[in-house]
Amino acid sequence: MSTEVLSVRIRKELKKEAERLNINVKNVVEKALAEAIEQAKRKKLSEAINTLLLEMGKSLKMNG
């Protein structure tokens, strides 16, 4: 798996608190980004399905 460098600015107090609590920021960011991507994909798919169903309904009314 290849990786990419990502630079992000966060509030200083968040960074200090994460360090104090031994939170692995890289893992948190990767997990949050993966979840956001999955959510966006699901939304896009849902919208496409809804559009298709609407078009099918229009088609059925015109032909039925």
N, C-alpha and C positions, 0 to 999 in steps of 0.2 A: 504494500500500500504506500503510495507516495504521499507526501505531506506538502503543505504550503504555509508560508509564514504569514500571519495575520497580526497586525498591530492595532490594538484597541486601547483607547483611553478610558479609564474608570476613575471614579472618585477615590481620592487618596485614602479616606477612612475605610472604604470597602476593601481596598487592597491590604491595608494593615490588619483589618479584622480577619480577612481570609488567611493571611499569613499566621496570625495569632492562633487561629483555629485549625491550622494545618490543612486547609482546603486546597485541593489541587484544582486551580483555576482552569488549567487547560482542559481537564476532564469535564468540568462543569460547562465550559463554553462549548466543547464538542457535543455534549449531550443536549444542551439547550438548542444549539443550531440544528442538530439532526431532528429534534422534535418539531422545531419551527418549519423545517423543510417538509417533513411528513404531513404536518397540518396544512400547509399551503397546497401540497399535492392533492390531499383529500378534498379541500375546498374547490380546487380547480376541476377535479373529476366530478364532484357533486354538481357543480354549475353546468358542466358539459352534459351530464345525464339529464338534468332538469330541462335544459334547452332542447335536447333530443326528444324528451317526452312531450314537451309542448308542441314541437313540430309534428310529432306523430299524431297527437291529438287533433291538430289543425287538419292534417292530411285525412284522418279518419272522418272528420266532419264534412270535408269537401267531397270525399268519395263515398260516403255512407249515407 
